């Protein structure tokens, strides 16, 4: 017998032994002001923070080509070396996303 069916069976036997219908403790519905938020109200903050982080990561990755010439001059390297840096950035972000998805 599963745990859920045991709980239901125990609930039915308790109700049958009292010979009275089981009534909830409080019959009153909660108003909008009384609604309990399970996360304490931080859900929208998490959504906003996730959105901002995703937009920053996507913005940096997609605008990498704008900075290629500056990187070549600053680090005194070839365009192919800078291209490897951009490729590494994309690889790390895509692979880490798949790995962290498992968590």
VMD Tcl script that builds the backbone (N, CA, C; Angstrom):
set m [mol new atoms 309]
animate dup $m
set s [atomselect $m all]
$s set {name element resname resid chain x y z} {
  {N N UNK 1 A 0.853 -1.168 0.000}
  {CA C UNK 1 A 0.000 0.000 0.000}
  {C C UNK 1 A 0.900 1.232 0.000}
  {N N UNK 2 A 0.599 2.191 -0.853}
  {CA C UNK 2 A 1.434 3.380 -0.946}
  {C C UNK 2 A 1.169 4.299 0.246}
  {N N UNK 3 A 2.080 5.240 0.417}
  {CA C UNK 3 A 1.975 6.156 1.540}
  {C C UNK 3 A 0.716 7.026 1.421}
  {N N UNK 4 A 0.412 7.451 0.200}
  {CA C UNK 4 A -0.761 8.301 0.004}
  {C C UNK 4 A -2.048 7.549 0.337}
  {N N UNK 5 A -2.143 6.294 -0.082}
  {CA C UNK 5 A -3.357 5.540 0.213}
  {C C UNK 5 A -3.466 5.233 1.699}
  {N N UNK 6 A -2.334 5.076 2.392}
  {CA C UNK 6 A -2.378 4.872 3.844}
  {C C UNK 6 A -2.904 6.113 4.551}
  {N N UNK 7 A -2.483 7.280 4.075}
  {CA C UNK 7 A -2.962 8.535 4.676}
  {C C UNK 7 A -4.451 8.682 4.446}
  {N N UNK 8 A -4.915 8.380 3.234}
  {CA C UNK 8 A -6.337 8.481 2.928}
  {C C UNK 8 A -7.127 7.476 3.762}
  {N N UNK 9 A -6.617 6.254 3.874}
  {CA C UNK 9 A -7.315 5.239 4.668}
  {C C UNK 9 A -7.408 5.651 6.131}
  {N N UNK 10 A -6.322 6.208 6.676}
  {CA C UNK 10 A -6.343 6.672 8.064}
  {C C UNK 10 A -7.300 7.835 8.247}
  {N N UNK 11 A -7.359 8.705 7.276}
  {CA C UNK 11 A -8.261 9.859 7.320}
  {C C UNK 11 A -9.714 9.399 7.288}
  {N N UNK 12 A -10.018 8.420 6.415}
  {CA C UNK 12 A -11.388 7.912 6.316}
  {C C UNK 12 A -11.791 7.177 7.588}
  {N N UNK 13 A -10.872 6.412 8.162}
  {CA C UNK 13 A -11.228 5.675 9.384}
  {C C UNK 13 A -11.452 6.634 10.546}
  {N N UNK 14 A -10.680 7.716 10.623}
  {CA C UNK 14 A -10.881 8.700 11.690}
  {C C UNK 14 A -12.224 9.396 11.519}
  {N N UNK 15 A -12.590 9.690 10.284}
  {CA C UNK 15 A -13.871 10.343 10.033}
  {C C UNK 15 A -15.025 9.390 10.334}
  {N N UNK 16 A -14.859 8.118 10.006}
  {CA C UNK 16 A -15.917 7.146 10.244}
  {C C UNK 16 A -16.109 6.893 11.736}
  {N N UNK 17 A -15.033 6.939 12.502}
  {CA C UNK 17 A -15.160 6.669 13.931}
  {C C UNK 17 A -15.899 7.792 14.654}
  {N N UNK 18 A -15.831 8.989 14.144}
  {CA C UNK 18 A -16.526 10.111 14.773}
  {C C UNK 18 A -17.975 10.217 14.306}
  {N N UNK 19 A -18.310 9.550 13.208}
  {CA C UNK 19 A -19.643 9.622 12.614}
  {C C UNK 19 A -20.057 11.064 12.316}
  {N N UNK 20 A -19.100 11.858 11.989}
  {CA C UNK 20 A -19.393 13.255 11.655}
  {C C UNK 20 A -18.542 13.631 10.446}
  {N N UNK 21 A -19.086 14.474 9.594}
  {CA C UNK 21 A -18.272 14.900 8.454}
  {C C UNK 21 A -17.060 15.704 8.926}
  {N N UNK 22 A -15.969 15.544 8.210}
  {CA C UNK 22 A -14.745 16.250 8.572}
  {C C UNK 22 A -14.827 17.665 8.028}
  {N N UNK 23 A -14.693 18.618 8.908}
  {CA C UNK 23 A -14.762 20.021 8.537}
  {C C UNK 23 A -13.357 20.628 8.613}
  {N N UNK 24 A -13.047 21.537 7.691}
  {CA C UNK 24 A -11.760 22.218 7.802}
  {C C UNK 24 A -11.739 23.126 9.029}
  {N N UNK 25 A -10.564 23.452 9.517}
  {CA C UNK 25 A -10.424 24.281 10.711}
  {C C UNK 25 A -11.005 25.680 10.496}
  {N N UNK 26 A -10.792 26.224 9.293}
  {CA C UNK 26 A -11.209 27.595 9.029}
  {C C UNK 26 A -11.939 27.616 7.687}
  {N N UNK 27 A -13.226 27.932 7.694}
  {CA C UNK 27 A -14.025 27.931 6.476}
  {C C UNK 27 A -13.886 29.223 5.670}
  {N N UNK 28 A -13.207 30.197 6.198}
  {CA C UNK 28 A -13.103 31.513 5.582}
  {C C UNK 28 A -12.021 31.511 4.499}
  {N N UNK 29 A -12.317 32.105 3.338}
  {CA C UNK 29 A -11.330 32.248 2.269}
  {C C UNK 29 A -10.428 33.430 2.572}
  {N N UNK 30 A -9.189 33.330 2.141}
  {CA C UNK 30 A -8.248 34.422 2.365}
  {C C UNK 30 A -8.455 35.506 1.313}
  {N N UNK 31 A -8.321 36.743 1.735}
  {CA C UNK 31 A -8.384 37.854 0.790}
  {C C UNK 31 A -7.020 38.044 0.146}
  {N N UNK 32 A -6.942 38.962 -0.806}
  {CA C UNK 32 A -5.681 39.214 -1.498}
  {C C UNK 32 A -4.581 39.669 -0.549}
  {N N UNK 33 A -4.956 40.384 0.500}
  {CA C UNK 33 A -3.965 40.880 1.457}
  {C C UNK 33 A -3.414 39.769 2.342}
  {N N UNK 34 A -4.131 38.670 2.464}
  {CA C UNK 34 A -3.739 37.600 3.375}
  {C C UNK 34 A -3.060 36.417 2.689}
  {N N UNK 35 A -2.855 36.483 1.394}
  {CA C UNK 35 A -2.289 35.348 0.678}
  {C C UNK 35 A -0.854 35.117 1.129}
  {N N UNK 36 A -0.545 33.875 1.483}
  {CA C UNK 36 A 0.802 33.516 1.898}
  {C C UNK 36 A 1.652 33.260 0.663}
  {N N UNK 37 A 2.781 33.937 0.574}
  {CA C UNK 37 A 3.702 33.741 -0.531}
  {C C UNK 37 A 4.748 32.729 -0.071}
  {N N UNK 38 A 4.872 31.590 -0.764}
  {CA C UNK 38 A 5.751 30.538 -0.270}
  {C C UNK 38 A 7.228 30.911 -0.242}
  {N N UNK 39 A 7.654 31.832 -1.111}
  {CA C UNK 39 A 9.063 32.182 -1.144}
  {C C UNK 39 A 9.347 33.496 -0.421}
  {N N UNK 40 A 8.377 34.036 0.246}
  {CA C UNK 40 A 8.575 35.277 0.970}
  {C C UNK 40 A 8.512 36.512 0.094}
  {N N UNK 41 A 8.126 36.369 -1.175}
  {CA C UNK 41 A 8.016 37.498 -2.067}
  {C C UNK 41 A 9.256 37.760 -2.906}
  {N N UNK 42 A 10.260 36.905 -2.814}
  {CA C UNK 42 A 11.517 37.105 -3.551}
  {C C UNK 42 A 11.490 36.509 -4.942}
  {N N UNK 43 A 10.423 35.905 -5.364}
  {CA C UNK 43 A 10.356 35.250 -6.670}
  {C C UNK 43 A 10.615 36.200 -7.830}
  {N N UNK 44 A 10.013 37.374 -7.801}
  {CA C UNK 44 A 10.199 38.325 -8.899}
  {C C UNK 44 A 11.595 38.924 -8.898}
  {N N UNK 45 A 12.209 39.040 -7.740}
  {CA C UNK 45 A 13.592 39.527 -7.680}
  {C C UNK 45 A 14.517 38.523 -8.352}
  {N N UNK 46 A 14.274 37.238 -8.113}
  {CA C UNK 46 A 15.077 36.194 -8.744}
  {C C UNK 46 A 14.873 36.206 -10.255}
  {N N UNK 47 A 13.634 36.370 -10.695}
  {CA C UNK 47 A 13.351 36.426 -12.130}
  {C C UNK 47 A 14.057 37.619 -12.770}
  {N N UNK 48 A 13.983 38.773 -12.151}
  {CA C UNK 48 A 14.635 39.970 -12.684}
  {C C UNK 48 A 16.153 39.803 -12.720}
  {N N UNK 49 A 16.732 39.277 -11.652}
  {CA C UNK 49 A 18.174 39.050 -11.616}
  {C C UNK 49 A 18.624 38.072 -12.683}
  {N N UNK 50 A 17.882 37.006 -12.882}
  {CA C UNK 50 A 18.213 36.027 -13.918}
  {C C UNK 50 A 18.134 36.646 -15.303}
  {N N UNK 51 A 17.129 37.468 -15.530}
  {CA C UNK 51 A 16.982 38.136 -16.822}
  {C C UNK 51 A 18.163 39.059 -17.096}
  {N N UNK 52 A 18.557 39.853 -16.101}
  {CA C UNK 52 A 19.671 40.790 -16.279}
  {C C UNK 52 A 20.971 40.033 -16.556}
  {N N UNK 53 A 21.229 38.971 -15.823}
  {CA C UNK 53 A 22.456 38.191 -16.025}
  {C C UNK 53 A 22.470 37.565 -17.414}
  {N N UNK 54 A 21.351 36.997 -17.828}
  {CA C UNK 54 A 21.295 36.386 -19.169}
  {C C UNK 54 A 21.516 37.429 -20.260}
  {N N UNK 55 A 20.942 38.621 -20.102}
  {CA C UNK 55 A 21.134 39.660 -21.103}
  {C C UNK 55 A 22.577 40.159 -21.128}
  {N N UNK 56 A 23.220 40.266 -19.963}
  {CA C UNK 56 A 24.622 40.686 -19.928}
  {C C UNK 56 A 25.528 39.661 -20.599}
  {N N UNK 57 A 25.309 38.390 -20.294}
  {CA C UNK 57 A 26.142 37.342 -20.888}
  {C C UNK 57 A 25.936 37.293 -22.396}
  {N N UNK 58 A 24.702 37.346 -22.835}
  {CA C UNK 58 A 24.423 37.316 -24.272}
  {C C UNK 58 A 24.967 38.569 -24.949}
  {N N UNK 59 A 24.879 39.713 -24.301}
  {CA C UNK 59 A 25.381 40.950 -24.878}
  {C C UNK 59 A 26.886 40.943 -25.048}
  {N N UNK 60 A 27.603 40.465 -24.040}
  {CA C UNK 60 A 29.066 40.397 -24.136}
  {C C UNK 60 A 29.478 39.400 -25.209}
  {N N UNK 61 A 28.831 38.259 -25.239}
  {CA C UNK 61 A 29.203 37.231 -26.215}
  {C C UNK 61 A 28.900 37.681 -27.640}
  {N N UNK 62 A 27.776 38.325 -27.858}
  {CA C UNK 62 A 27.389 38.728 -29.215}
  {C C UNK 62 A 28.095 39.994 -29.699}
  {N N UNK 63 A 28.646 40.786 -28.795}
  {CA C UNK 63 A 29.356 41.995 -29.207}
  {C C UNK 63 A 30.872 41.805 -29.180}
  {N N UNK 64 A 31.325 40.583 -29.086}
  {CA C UNK 64 A 32.768 40.317 -29.006}
  {C C UNK 64 A 33.503 40.836 -30.238}
  {N N UNK 65 A 32.898 40.743 -31.400}
  {CA C UNK 65 A 33.539 41.180 -32.634}
  {C C UNK 65 A 33.876 42.656 -32.645}
  {N N UNK 66 A 33.165 43.472 -31.896}
  {CA C UNK 66 A 33.430 44.905 -31.825}
  {C C UNK 66 A 34.791 45.166 -31.176}
  {N N UNK 67 A 35.182 44.291 -30.248}
  {CA C UNK 67 A 36.408 44.501 -29.480}
  {C C UNK 67 A 37.629 43.794 -30.045}
  {N N UNK 68 A 37.502 43.083 -31.150}
  {CA C UNK 68 A 38.617 42.292 -31.681}
  {C C UNK 68 A 39.814 43.175 -31.999}
  {N N UNK 69 A 39.622 44.262 -32.709}
  {CA C UNK 69 A 40.748 45.135 -33.076}
  {C C UNK 69 A 41.422 45.736 -31.841}
  {N N UNK 70 A 40.620 46.108 -30.843}
  {CA C UNK 70 A 41.199 46.651 -29.613}
  {C C UNK 70 A 42.030 45.590 -28.892}
  {N N UNK 71 A 41.573 44.344 -28.878}
  {CA C UNK 71 A 42.334 43.264 -28.254}
  {C C UNK 71 A 43.641 43.006 -28.996}
  {N N UNK 72 A 43.600 43.059 -30.335}
  {CA C UNK 72 A 44.804 42.840 -31.139}
  {C C UNK 72 A 45.849 43.896 -30.805}
  {N N UNK 73 A 45.431 45.149 -30.714}
  {CA C UNK 73 A 46.363 46.235 -30.408}
  {C C UNK 73 A 46.852 46.155 -28.970}
  {N N UNK 74 A 45.938 45.942 -28.038}
  {CA C UNK 74 A 46.281 45.949 -26.607}
  {C C UNK 74 A 47.210 44.797 -26.233}
  {N N UNK 75 A 46.908 43.603 -26.718}
  {CA C UNK 75 A 47.687 42.427 -26.318}
  {C C UNK 75 A 48.763 42.045 -27.326}
  {N N UNK 76 A 48.876 42.825 -28.411}
  {CA C UNK 76 A 49.903 42.610 -29.430}
  {C C UNK 76 A 49.923 41.156 -29.902}
  {N N UNK 77 A 48.781 40.699 -30.364}
  {CA C UNK 77 A 48.664 39.324 -30.853}
  {C C UNK 77 A 47.906 39.339 -32.185}
  {N N UNK 78 A 47.809 38.191 -32.801}
  {CA C UNK 78 A 47.128 38.123 -34.093}
  {C C UNK 78 A 45.610 38.021 -33.898}
  {N N UNK 79 A 44.901 38.248 -35.004}
  {CA C UNK 79 A 43.440 38.136 -34.954}
  {C C UNK 79 A 43.006 36.707 -34.657}
  {N N UNK 80 A 43.776 35.727 -35.102}
  {CA C UNK 80 A 43.407 34.330 -34.834}
  {C C UNK 80 A 43.525 34.001 -33.347}
  {N N UNK 81 A 44.533 34.606 -32.670}
  {CA C UNK 81 A 44.642 34.394 -31.218}
  {C C UNK 81 A 43.452 35.010 -30.484}
  {N N UNK 82 A 43.039 36.171 -30.918}
  {CA C UNK 82 A 41.863 36.813 -30.312}
  {C C UNK 82 A 40.603 35.993 -30.632}
  {N N UNK 83 A 40.544 35.432 -31.829}
  {CA C UNK 83 A 39.414 34.582 -32.199}
  {C C UNK 83 A 39.308 33.354 -31.312}
  {N N UNK 84 A 40.474 32.818 -30.931}
  {CA C UNK 84 A 40.459 31.674 -29.995}
  {C C UNK 84 A 39.864 32.080 -28.647}
  {N N UNK 85 A 40.157 33.291 -28.232}
  {CA C UNK 85 A 39.594 33.785 -26.980}
  {C C UNK 85 A 38.065 33.851 -27.054}
  {N N UNK 86 A 37.543 34.383 -28.153}
  {CA C UNK 86 A 36.091 34.438 -28.334}
  {C C UNK 86 A 35.475 33.062 -28.415}
  {N N UNK 87 A 36.168 32.154 -29.103}
  {CA C UNK 87 A 35.676 30.782 -29.198}
  {C C UNK 87 A 35.663 30.111 -27.833}
  {N N UNK 88 A 36.695 30.360 -27.055}
  {CA C UNK 88 A 36.764 29.795 -25.705}
  {C C UNK 88 A 35.639 30.348 -24.833}
  {N N UNK 89 A 35.336 31.625 -24.996}
  {CA C UNK 89 A 34.256 32.238 -24.214}
  {C C UNK 89 A 32.907 31.577 -24.531}
  {N N UNK 90 A 32.626 31.395 -25.828}
  {CA C UNK 90 A 31.384 30.733 -26.210}
  {C C UNK 90 A 31.349 29.288 -25.713}
  {N N UNK 91 A 32.470 28.583 -25.842}
  {CA C UNK 91 A 32.529 27.179 -25.427}
  {C C UNK 91 A 32.267 27.040 -23.934}
  {N N UNK 92 A 32.921 27.871 -23.132}
  {CA C UNK 92 A 32.738 27.786 -21.680}
  {C C UNK 92 A 31.295 28.098 -21.295}
  {N N UNK 93 A 30.704 29.113 -21.917}
  {CA C UNK 93 A 29.325 29.460 -21.546}
  {C C UNK 93 A 28.340 28.366 -21.952}
  {N N UNK 94 A 28.499 27.771 -23.128}
  {CA C UNK 94 A 27.571 26.727 -23.566}
  {C C UNK 94 A 27.778 25.429 -22.799}
  {N N UNK 95 A 29.018 25.031 -22.554}
  {CA C UNK 95 A 29.272 23.772 -21.839}
  {C C UNK 95 A 28.879 23.908 -20.379}
  {N N UNK 96 A 29.225 25.036 -19.750}
  {CA C UNK 96 A 28.866 25.196 -18.349}
  {C C UNK 96 A 27.350 25.253 -18.168}
  {N N UNK 97 A 26.647 25.792 -19.144}
  {CA C UNK 97 A 25.179 25.806 -19.059}
  {C C UNK 97 A 24.605 24.403 -19.042}
  {N N UNK 98 A 25.153 23.528 -19.876}
  {CA C UNK 98 A 24.671 22.151 -19.905}
  {C C UNK 98 A 25.027 21.399 -18.638}
  {N N UNK 99 A 26.211 21.642 -18.114}
  {CA C UNK 99 A 26.633 20.958 -16.883}
  {C C UNK 99 A 25.824 21.460 -15.696}
  {N N UNK 100 A 25.663 22.776 -15.580}
  {CA C UNK 100 A 24.932 23.341 -14.450}
  {C C UNK 100 A 23.438 23.064 -14.520}
  {N N UNK 101 A 22.942 22.748 -15.703}
  {CA C UNK 101 A 21.540 22.367 -15.834}
  {C C UNK 101 A 21.241 21.078 -15.061}
  {N N UNK 102 A 22.230 20.224 -14.943}
  {CA C UNK 102 A 22.033 18.974 -14.211}
  {C C UNK 102 A 21.894 19.184 -12.721}
  {N N UNK 103 A 22.408 20.278 -12.242}
  {CA C UNK 103 A 22.352 20.567 -10.798}
  {C C UNK 103 A 20.981 21.032 -10.491}
}
mol reanalyze $m
mol bondsrecalc $m
mol representation Tube
mol addrep $m
